[in-house]
Amino acid sequence: MKPRKIAKHITALYAAKMLNATSSTRSLSLRLQQEKKTGAIYIVPSQPEIRKGNPSEALELRIEREYLQEGYQKAREDLCQGNAFRVQVFRTAGTVSFSSKTKLRMYFVQQSKFPTDEPVDIKEPIDLLKIGDSRYVDAASDVFQKDLVLVLSNAQNQLGPAVKVIELSTTEEIRIVVAYRHGTTHNFFSGLTALYHYYGLHSNRKYIERYNNGLCSYSLYLYKNEEEGNPKSLLELGESVAKDASLIYVLPRTSLSELFREGKLNAKEVTYAYAVWKFAHQFFTCCGSTGSINMEDVSKTVKREMMTEARVKEVIFSHLEIIRLLYSDFEARFLPNGPAYVDGMEEIQNKITRTAVSDIDMKILFCMCKFNSHILKTNFYKNGKIALSFRLDPVFIQHSDYSRVPHAIFFVVGAEFRGFHVRFVDVARGGIRIIRSANAAAFAMNVSSLFEENYNLALTQQRKNKDIPEGGSKGTILLSTDHQDKASVAFQKYVDALLDLLLPGDEIRDYLGVEELLFLGPDEGTADYMNWASQHAKERKYRFWKAFTTGKSRELGGIPHDFYGMTTRSIHQYVLGILNKKELNEEKMRKFQTGGPDGDLGSNEIKISKDNTIGIVDGSGVLYDPEGINREELLRLANERLMSNHFDTAKLSSSGFYISVQDTDRVLPDGTKVDSGLMFRNTFHLQGKFLFGTDMFVPCGGRPAAVNGSNVHMLWDETKKSPMFQYIVEGANLFFTQDARLQLEKWGVVLFKDASANKGGVTSSSLEVLAALSLNDEEFAEHMQVRGDTVPPFYAEYVREVHRIIEDHARCEFECLWKEHAKTKVPLSVLSDLVSEKINRLNDDICKSSLWDNESLRERVIAAAVPQNLISLLGRDVLIQRVPDSYLRAIFGAHLACNFVYSHGLDSGEFGFFEFMQGYLQA
């Protein structure tokens, strides 16, 4: 540092002392703050003994937000401008004056200077000279560099933090080095400081470095104040800090963090409290009756409004002793290699009964007890975890509003999100959905119904998956309000946390004790992440990595739904079925769709159809033309996967228009004034002025319950005694609520619900899984992985087989539903559920029967169910040998059950099934 700068800092210090001398306070408090785009300097009093209001805490929060770019909120773009910064922190050896005990802490923030402007691939071997700031590397000793390279190499090969504790022989200090991938957590700087302060350690200096390969490191030099009387050694305390560092990484700063900073709960207790807080908020309504409140008498909506996250948080703050007892019970259950668990829950519940201040408090605390007693395994004590995951026994929801108890529930909590994975049978599959919130109000609504939405999506998937071996599952990832831009990070943490529980080792106490299979697929916001998840499962040595995700790129052996229009193949068969039964000309049919040309369903619906589309609603706005939207221009957008805002409006008729969600105060060609483009977009599907007289509605996108019992009346013209749409094929999941569907059918609308129409994608994914399970790694690479423009002949034929199977299943179910409706007049939306339930029930009965033991029958059914080119490639015996037995049994049951119900209907009983089976037994 130049002498002139040093002189300025000394002058500033004396000025601060003089200012302090003239103030009314008698304590000496020196502060200096200088911020620039290239760095900053801060000097504050060092007061580690102060837990609340410590001046260093607010400063470190500011540094990590504005310069480290890992604050809870985004940094000011005018300050750091997205650059990398390094931080050096020092504590003075002496005090600020002879009469004061106050020492100073100095923070120096500098813009990192890398050897090259080009980022280095994170997979390259660690070379500090290539990735580090030369000022830091040149100053570091050889011994320190060796330790640092080791920690960085560990962080390079995992998603979570790597930590190492090093004893220093020259000083009474230890050095803790932590490294992780920058941007994968927040508030880690301040969280780590609070952590070592909790254990009674203090720092003389600490260094934060960024690297040009995406990693960052923290080097802390810690000492123990012997006057504080802590009996543990410095090394023991350092090891405690290292173990809890992963918890700080997982949940660095939450609404409960003050309990830790003030010493009321330790790091493990506050992390547990956060998880049980989120659990109790989601499942409060499943906890039965307590005191004067009977939850069965309260509607679901009122329950959600009554039980906010803030209300549950109040209970935690008011009952910290109970939280500590619950954590102790949790630790006794799940601490790896601990003694056999002795159930102490009855004692805790008795204490809750004695100390809870209200019936609601008591109910919330009892709900927290259910959390402990219904966890079967957790990664809470696993080193290197990046999110918390809990495998729950779902039996606790059996006496609630949920109609069916799932087979399994996974609960996942991370720094940027919380989420679930629900499956209804052992072998199940379904997509993983990212849920975003436009504002705080939207988040409050999304979080209040998170599990309910996940449950309903999984149940719909269970009904939809009746044709395939896998039952229904679904996963949701709800992004926190301040982390709407962290979808990729949240997804990676979610998947890694699930894999922790699929691969339980010595660090996980497993009360389930059986291997579980999960098959994940793309859904809203996750289509681009399937490749990563498959490769990560491979890196984690999950033996079913090839089948772990579907919808992967063709280069990785996937069959992308959007590229091949898999979901639309099924939806369009229902459209064609209606046209055929009603003897309609598709080219003259007026159609409206939600979900635009940029999406999977929307783009493929445009490409596969020949109708006269009059309106499209997508993320950008509303495109409408009563004369019919120019099909050539629509096809251009669909082929390029562009939103409607890219439509050439010169190709609209004089009555047509495009309204963006950002528009305000627009006037339409007919004189209608649009105050808000966003509101216009969100409600356009209810706008009778524009849509009455439309023949067909095909929802290909939109939020669940967009049409529900409270707004379905807007789809009815009382004057004309006519519905807005004559025919509806529900492509988007849960776009209509069941009560809305029934009302529409009562008005004469022909409506096929999502569980029937939208199953092409799951069929494709199931057959993708089958290929992955059947082929070894070499065969998979040769026959299923596309190299550039070279498509393996087997792959091309397999895709054609998938198309054929999807269309056959859709036609068969359509004909079954049409016949049953004509015969019974039962609404199609009810029949859809009845068909699904009968197929699933029959499938369960077949799996429990001795039919599987008939080897010749088993071989015939498997041969009939599996695509023929896969049989031709491997041979039936090899395929049966390679595919897991549980999956083969699922193929066997699903094939027989769906083919019987589709061919014999709902009324056919045991004799009909006996007659049906003769075709297989006598073959």
N, C-alpha and C positions, 0 to 999 in steps of 0.2 A: 504494500500500500504506500502511495506517495506521501512525503512529509506534510504537504499542504492538506491532504485529506485527514491525516492523523490530527493535525492542529485543529481542523474544523470539528472533529469528534470531541476533542478535549474541551474546546470552547463550548460546545453544546452541552457537555456534561456539567461544566461549571455553571452554565446558564440555568440548567435544570435545578442544580443545588440552590442557587440564589432564589429562584422562583419558589422553591420549596420553603426556604427560610422565611419568606415574606407571607406564606400562606398560614391559615389558621390551624392547620393540623400540626401536631408535634412529631409525627412519624416521618421518617425520611423516605421518599418515594421518587426514584429517578426513572424517567421513561423517555425513550427516544424512538422515533419512527420515521424512516425515510424510505419511500417506495418509488421505484421506477419500472419501466418496461423491461429493463435488463437485470433487475434484481432489487434487493431491499436490505436494510439494516434495521434491527430492532434491539433496544436495550430495555429490560424490565427488571424489577426486583425479583430475586429468586426466593420463593417462599413455599417450598415443597410441603411444609407441614400444614398449609392451608388447603383443605379439601374442597371447600366451596368458595368460588370467587377468586381462585388463584389467577394472577395476571398472566401467567404463562399459558394457561388453558385457552383463554380467548384468543391469544396471539397465535397459538399453534393451529387452532381452528381456522384462523384467517389465512395462515400460510398454506395449509393443505387445500384450502378452497381456491385461493387466488394464484398460487404458484405451482403447487404440486398437482393441482387439478384433480384432486380426490376428495373434495368437500362434499357434503350432503347436497348442497346446491351447486349450480354451475358457476364457474369463474367468470369474472368480468372480462369480456373479450378485449377490452382496450388496455388491459394490464399485461397479462402473460401472453396473449395472442397465440395460444396453443403450443408455445415452446416448452422445452424441457428445462427444469431448474434443479439445482443441487442446493442443499442446506447444510450449514455447519453451525453447531450450537456449542457454546462454551459457558462455563460457570466460573466466576472469579474465585481465586483462592482467598483473597482478602475481602474485607468489608468496605462499604462505601465511605466510612469515616471511623475514627477511633471510638466515637461514642455510640456507634450503631453496630448491630449484629447482622444487618442486611447485606447480603451479597447480590451480585448482579448476574443476570443471564443474558448473553448476547447471541443474537441470531443473525447469521449472514447468509443471504439468499443470492445465488449467482446463476446466470443462464449457463446451462451446460454447453461445453464445446467438445463436439465429437470429432474424431479424425476424418470422418467423411460425412457428407450430407445424406448419402444413401443409407437407408435402414439396413441393418444386418439381419439375415434370417435367424430366427430364434433357435432353429435346429442346428446351426453351426456350432462347433466346439467353442467353448468360452475362451476368448483371447482379450484380456483387458486392454491391450494396446489398440485393438480394433473397435471396441465397443464403449470404452470408458473415457471420462474427461481426464486429459493428460495431467492436469493440476493435481488430481486426486491420486492417479496411478503412480506418478513420479514420487509423491510424498509417502506412499505406503511402503512399509517394509516388505521384504520377501516373504517373511512368515505370515504377515497379515494377508498379502496377496494370495498365498496358497489357501488359507482358510476361506477367503472371499470367493475364489474360483470354485471351491468345493460346494459352497452354499449356492452360488449362482447356477452351477451345473445341476444341482438337485432341483432347484426351482424351474430350470429349463425343461426338466423331464416330468413335471407334474403341474397340475392346475392350481394347487394351493401353495401356501407359503412354506419355505424351507427355513429351518432355524438351527443354529448351532451356538452352544455355550462354550466359551474358551476361558480357561484360567490364565491369568497373567502373573508371571513369576516376579516381574520387576516392580509391580505396584500392588496395593491392596484393592484391586479391582478385578472384575470379570468383564469380558467382552461378549455381548450377544449380537450375533449377526442374523438378520432376517432378510430374505429375498422373496419376491413374488412378481407376477406379471402386472405391470402398472395398469391401473384402470379397472382392476377386477374387485376392488373394494373401495371403501370411502372412510375418511376420518381415522385412518390407521395410525397416523402420527400422534394425534392427541390421545387416541385409545391406548396406544402402547405406553405413553407416558403415565396415564392413569393406572395402567396395570402394574408397572414396576413400583410406583408410589404405594399402591395397595399393599405390596409385599415388603414395604419399608426400605426400598432401595432408592438411591439417588444417583443422578448422572453428573459427572464432571464435564463430559463432552459427548456429543453424538453427531453422526454424519448421515445424511440422506443423499444417495446418488441415483441418477438415472443412467440408463445404458441404451446404446443405439440399437439393441435387439429387442426392446420392449420390456426388459426387466428393470426393477429398481431394488435398492438395498438400503437397509438401516443398520448402522453399526453403533451400538450403545456401550459406553464405558460406565459401568455401574459400581457403586460402593455401598457399604452398609454402615449406618451410623450406630456405633456400638453403644452410644448413650441411650438409644431407644430400647435396649434390653431384649431384642429378639433372640431367642435361644438357638434358632437355626443358623447354620453356617451360610456364608455368602454364596457358596456354590449351590447349596440346597435351594436357597431363595431364587437364584438365577434359573435353576432347572424348573422351578414352579412357574416363573415368568415364561419360559420357553414353551412349557406345556399348554399354558393358557393363551399363548399368542394366537393359536389357530382359532380360538373362540372369539378373540378380538377381530380377527380377519373376517370370520363368518358374520358376526353382528357387531360391528365396531361402534356404532352410535345409534341408539334407539331412544324411545320415550322413557325407557326404564334405566338408562345409563346413569342418571343422577344417583340412583340407589347404590351403584358401584362406586362412583366417584366420591360419595359421601361416606363410604365404608359400611353401609347398611346391609349390603349383600356382596358376596364375593363374585368373581367373574363367572364361575360355573353356575352359581345360584341365579344370577341376573340373566344369563343366557337361557337357562331352563325356564325362568319366569316368563321370558319373552315368548318362548314356544308354547307354554301352557296358556298364556294370555290369548294367543291367536286361536288355539284349539277351543278354549272355552267360549270365545266369541262365536265361532262357527257352529258349535254343537250344543249350545245352551238349550236349544229347543228339544234335544234328544235325551235330556237328563231326567225325564219324569216329573213328578210333582213333589213339592216341598212346602211345608207349612200351609199357609192359607191360599197359595197360588197353585192352581191346577192348569198346567200348560196345555192340556188337551182341549180346554175351553177357550183358548186364545188362538186367533187366526195366525197363520204363518207370517203375514205382513206385519201384524201388530207385534208379534214376537221380535221380528227383526228391528222394528223401530224402537221397541222398548229396550233391547239389549244392544247397545252400541259398544264399540271398542273402548270408548272413554269410560263407560260404566264398569266394564271388567277391570280396567286399569285402576280405578278407584278402589276396587276390592283388593287388588294386589298391594297397593300402598297402605291400606288399612289393616292388612293381615300378614305382615312380613314374617311373623313367627310361624304361621301356617305354611307359608311359601318355603321357609327353611326346612320345615318338617317334611313337606312334600318332596323337596329336592333330596333330602337324606334318604327317603324311601326310594326315589328314582335311582340314586347312586347305588344303593344296596342291591337293587334289581339288576342293573346294567353295567356296573364297573367290571371291566374284563378281569378275569382270574380272581375275582373276589370270592368270599365265602358264599355258601348256599344262602339264597335269599330267605329271610324270615319275614313273613307278612306282618307289617305293622299298620296296615291301613285302617283297621277298626279303631285303633287308638287315635289316629289322626281325625277320623270322622267324628269320634266322640268329642274331641277338642273343638272341632268346627261347630258342632251343635251347641257347645257351651259358650263359645266366644263370638259367633257370627252376630252382627248387630241388626240384621234384618233377614227376612225370608229370601229375598233376592240374593243377598250376599252368601247365604248358606247354600243356595242352589248353585251359584257360580263356583263356590269352593268344592262342592260335591262333584261338579262337572270336571274340575281339575283332578279330583281323585280318579275319575274314570280314565283320564289321560294316562296316568301311571299304570293302572291295572289292565289296560287294553293295548299296551305297546308290546309287540312280539320281538322286535329288534330295532336298534337305533345305531347310528354312526356317531353319536354324541361324544364318545371317548376315543374315536379313531383319529390318529395323527394324520395330518395332511388333508383333512376334510375341507371342503369349500362351501358347503351348505349343510344344514341339519336335515336329516331324514328319519322318519319314524314309520315303521310298518305296523299298522293298527289292525287289531281284530275287530271287524265291523259289527260284531254282535251287539255293541252298545246302542246302535240305532234301531234295533228291531221293534221297540215299542214307541215309535215316533211316527211322524207324518210320512216317512218314506215307505213306499209300498213293498219294497223288496230289499232284503239285506244283501249287499254285495259280497263277493268272495273275498275281496281284499281292498284296503284303503292304504295308500301311501300319503303321508303328510310331509311336505318339504318347505323349509324356511331358509331364506337367504337374505343377504344385506339389501338386495334390490327388489325382492319379491316374496310372495308366499304362494304355495300351490298344492295341488292334489293329483293323485292318480288313482282312479277307481276302476276295478274290473269285476265283472259279474260271474265269471267262471275261471277255472284255473288257467286254461289255455285261451287267451283273449288278446285282441288287438284293437287299436284305435289311435286317433291322432292326438298330438299335443298342441294345445291352443295357447297363444299369447293373448292376454287380455289387457288392453290399454285403456286409459281413462283420459278424456279430454280436459277435465278439470277436477277440482276437489269434490264437487257434488257428484260427478260421474263415478269417481273412485269410491265414495261412500256407498253408492248404490251397488257397485260391482263387488266390493268387499263384503257387503252384508249378505249377498246371495252366492258367494263363490262356490261353496261346496254344493249347494243346491243346483247351480248351473252345471257343475261337473257331473254330479250324480245323474241329472236328467239327460245330459249328452251321452253318458256311458250307457244308460238304460235304452236310449234310442239306438245306440250302436248295437246293443245286445239284440234288439228286435231286428235291426237291419242285417246283422251278421248271421242270420238263420241259415243262409245257403252255404256257409263256409265253416271250416273246422274251428276257427277261433270264435269265441264269444265276444261280447262287447266290453270295451274299455275306453277310457278317455283320460287325458291329462290336461290340467290348466295351470298357467303361470300368470298370476296377477302382478303386474309391475307396480311398484310403489309410486306415489304421486310425483316424487322428484327424480324418478329414474325411468321415465318413459323412453329414453334413448338407450337403455341398457338391455334390450331384448336378447341380443346375442350372448352377453355375459350371463344373464339370468338363465337362459336355456342351457348353457354349458354347466352351470352350477347344479341345475335341476337334474340333468342327466347323470352327472358324476355322482351326485348324492344317491340317486336310485341304484347306480352300479355298486356303490358301497354296500348296499343291502342285498343285492343279487350275488355279491361275491364276499360273503361274511368270512372274515379270517379270525385270528386270535384276538383282535381288538374289538370284536363285536360279540356280545352275548346273545345267542340266538335261541329264543324260546319256540320258534316255529319249527326249525329242524328239518325242513325239506327244501329242495331246490325249487326256485321259482323262475318261470320264463316270462319275460315281458317283450312284446313286439310293439314298437312305437311307429306312428306314421305322421305324415304332415297334416297340418291343419292351419288355421288362420295365424299368419305370422311366423311359421316355422318351416315352410317348404324348403328354404335355402339352407337349413341346418342339418338335414338328414345325412348328408355325406359325412359331416364332422362327427356326428353321434356314432355312426357305424365305425369309423376309423378310430375314434376314441375307445369304443368298446373293444376293438382289436388290441389297442395299446394296453388296455386294462386286463387283457388276456381272458376276456369273456368268450367262452367256447362257441357261443351262438352269435358271434359278432356280425356275420354276414346277414343274418335274419333279424338282427336287433332293430333295424329301422327299414322302412319301406319308403318308396317315393324318392330313392336316391337317384343320383345322376346315372345315365347309361354307362358312363366310364367305370362306375363302381358296381355295375351289375343290377342297377335299379331299373324299374319300369315307371318312369315319371307319369303321374296321372295327367298332368296338363299337356305334356308333349303328345301323348297318345289319346287324350280325351276319354279316359277310362270312366270317370264318374258320369260324364255326359252321355256315354253309350247307353247306360241304364235309363237315365232320365228321358232320353229321346224315344226309347222304346214305348214308354207310357204315352208320350205325345202322339206317336204313330198309332198306338193302339186305340186312342180316343178318336183320332181322325178316321181310322178304318171302321170302327163301330158306328160312328155318327155319319159316315160317308161324306167327309168334309175334304175340301181341296186345301192343302197346306199353304199354297202360294197366295191364296185369298184370305187366309186367316190373320186377323189383327191380334198381335201379341205384345205384351208388356213384360219386361224383365227387370229385376233388381240384380245388381252384380254386373259390372261393366266389362268391356273388352280387354281390360288389363288382367282380369282374374282367370283362374282355371276354368270354373264352370261357365262364367260369362263369356269368355272368348270362344270356348268350344261349342257352346250353345249357338252362338252366332254362326260359327263355321259349319255346323252340322245341319242347321235348319234352312228352310226355304220360304219362311213365312213373311208376312208384312209387319215388321216390328215398328210400333209407333212410339215406344218410350223405353228409355234405359236410365236407371238410377245407379250411380256408383260413387266412389269416394270423392270424386271431384265435383259432382253436381247432378243436374237433371238434363237429359237430352230428349227432346220430344218433337214429334212431327205427326199430326193427325193424318197426313197424306201417306205416311210411311217413311221411315228413315232410309236414306240412300244406302242400299245394301253394299255396293262396291266400297263406299267409304267406311262402312262398318267393318267389312272384311279386312280392309287395310289396317284398321286399329286392332282388330282381333289378332291378325297375323304378327303385328309388331308389339302386341301386348301393351297398348297405350290406353289411358283413361279417356273418357268422353270429352275432356277439355281439349283434346287434340283433334277433334272432329272439325272438318272444314264447314263452318256454318253457312258458307255460300251455297252449299248443296242441300240446305233445308228449304222447304216450301215457304210461302209467305206467312203461313200459320205456325211454322215451327220455331223452336227457340232452344237455346242452351243457357241454363242458369248455373253459375258457379256457387259453391258453398261460401265463397268470399264476397259474393255480390250483396249489395244493399240498395234499396230504393230503385228496383228495376221495374219497368212496365212491359208486360207481355204484348204480343201482337193483338190480342183481343181486348186490351185495355186493363187487364188484371194487374194490380200493383203487388210486387213482391218486396216486402220490407227486409226480410232476412233470407239470403240464399241457403244458409244452413238449415233453418227451420223448414223452408220449402222442400229441400232435399229429404229431410228426415220424415216428412209427412206426405210426400207426393203419392205414395202407394195408396193413400186414403182419399185422394183428390178426385171425387166423382166428376167434377166439371171437365176434367181432361180424360178420364179413363172409362166412364160409363159407355157401354157398347163394345168394349174390348172382348174378344173371344177367349183368349188364352192368357193366363198369367203363369210365368215360370220364375219363381224366386231363385236366383243363383247366388245370392249374397244378402247380407243384412243381419241385424242383431236378433237374438231369440225374442219371441213374443212380440214381434213387430205388429202383428195383428192378434188381438186378444179379446177377451170378453167385454172389455170396456170400450173398445173402438170398432168392433166388427160391424156395428150398425151403419158405419159410414160407407160400407160396401153394398148398401141396399138403397135402391131408389123407390121410395114409398109411392111417389106419383105413378111411376110406370110399373110398380110391383115387380121389379126386376133387379137381379144382382149386378154388380159392376162387371164381374167376369163369369162366363159360362163354364169354363174349365180351368182347373188349377193343378199343376204338377209341381209338387214342392221339392225343389232341388236343394235349397238351403236348409240346414238342420234347424228344426224348432222355430221356423219363421212364424208359424201359426200355433197358438195354444189349442188344446184339444176342444175346449168349449167353443172357440171361434170356428174350428173346422166343422163341428156338429151343426152350428147355426147356419153356416154357408151351405152345407148339404141339405139342411131343412128347407132352404130357399131354392133348392134345385141345382146347385153347383155340383159338377162332377169333380171330385177332389181326391187326388192320390197323395198320401202323406209321405214325409221324408223317409221313414223307415222302410217303405217299399220302393220308392222311386230312386232314392240317392244311395244306391248300394254298389254301383259299378266300381268305385274306387276301392272299397274294402275287398271286393272279389279280386281285383287286380293285385292288391297288396298281399292277400292271402296266397295267391299263386306265386308271387315274388318270394314270399317266405318259404314256400314249399321247395322252390328251386334252390334257394340258399341252404336249406337243411339237407337236401338230397345230394348236392354236388360237393366234392372235396375242393380244397383251395385251388388246386391246379385246374380241375375241370371247370370250376366257376370262372376263373380268369380266362380260359379258352373259349367257353361257350356263352357266357353271360355278360362279359365286359366289352363294351364298344370302344374301339380304338380309332379316334378321329372319325373319319367317314366310313370306316370299315365296320359293318355290322355283321357279327357271326351269323351264319345261316340258321343255327339252332335258335338264337335269340329272336330273329325275325319271325320264324315260324311259331315260337312260343308266344310272342305278342299277338299273332293272329289267333292262336288258340284261346288266349285270354279274352280277346274281343268276342269270339264265338260263345264262350261260356257266359260272359256277362250278358250278352243279348239273349241267350237261351233262358237264363234264370229270370230276367226281367219279363220276357214274354210269358213264361210259364206262370209267374205270380200274377201278372196282369189278367191273364185268362181265368185263373182261379178266383181272383177277387171279383171280376166282372160277372162270372157265373153265380157266385155266392150272393152277390148283391141283387141280381135279377131274381134269384130264387127266394131270398129271405127279406129283401128290402132293408136289411141292416146297413147303416151308413158305412161307406167304404173306409173311412178313417177308423171305425171300430173294427171292421173286418180285418184291416191290416194288422191290428194288434192281436186279434184272435188267431190269425194265421201264424204270426210270429210265435205266439204263446204255444200253439199246438205243436209247431215244428220243434221248438226248444224243449217242450215237455217230452215229446216223443224221443227226441235226441237223448235226453237224460235217461229215459227208460231203456233205450237201446244200449246205452253205455253200461247200465247196471245189469243187463240181461246176459245170457250165455251165448248170444249170437256171435260175439267176437271170438269165442272159443272154436267155432266152426272154421277150420283153416281154409277149406276150399271157398267158403262163402266170403271169408275175409279177403282172400286174394282177388276174387271176382269184383268185389265192391271197390277195393283200392284201385284195381285196374280201370274200372269204369269212371272213377272220380278224378283220377290224375290225368293231366294232359298227355295225349298219346305220344308226342315226340319226346317227352321226358322218360316215359316207359321204354321207348325205342332206344334211347341213348344209354340208359343204365341197366335196363332189365328190371322186372318187377321185384325179384328177390334182393337185388342190391339196394334198391330204393327202400324196401321194407326194413332192411338191416340198418340203414343209415339214419332214417328219420326216427326221432324219439317216439317211444311207444305211446306216450300220452297224446302226441300229435296225430299218430296213425289212428288211434281210437276215435279222436275227434273227427277226422276225415270220414271214417266209417259211419259214425252216428249221424253226422250232418248230411251226408249224401243220401242215406236211406230215408231220413226223416223228411227232408224238403221234397224229394221226389215223390214220396207217398202222398203228402198233403197236397201238393200241386196237382197231382193226377187224380186223387180220390176225394178232395174237398174236406170240409170241416166235419161232416156228419159221419164219415166212414169210421167204423169201429174196428174191433179186433179181427173179425172175419175178413174185412177188407184188407187189413194189413197182412193177414195170412195169405190171402190171394195175391197180393202185391209181391210178397217175398218169394212166391213160387217161380217168378221170372228169374230170380238170382239163384235159387237153390237147384233149379233144373237146367240151368245153362250149361 
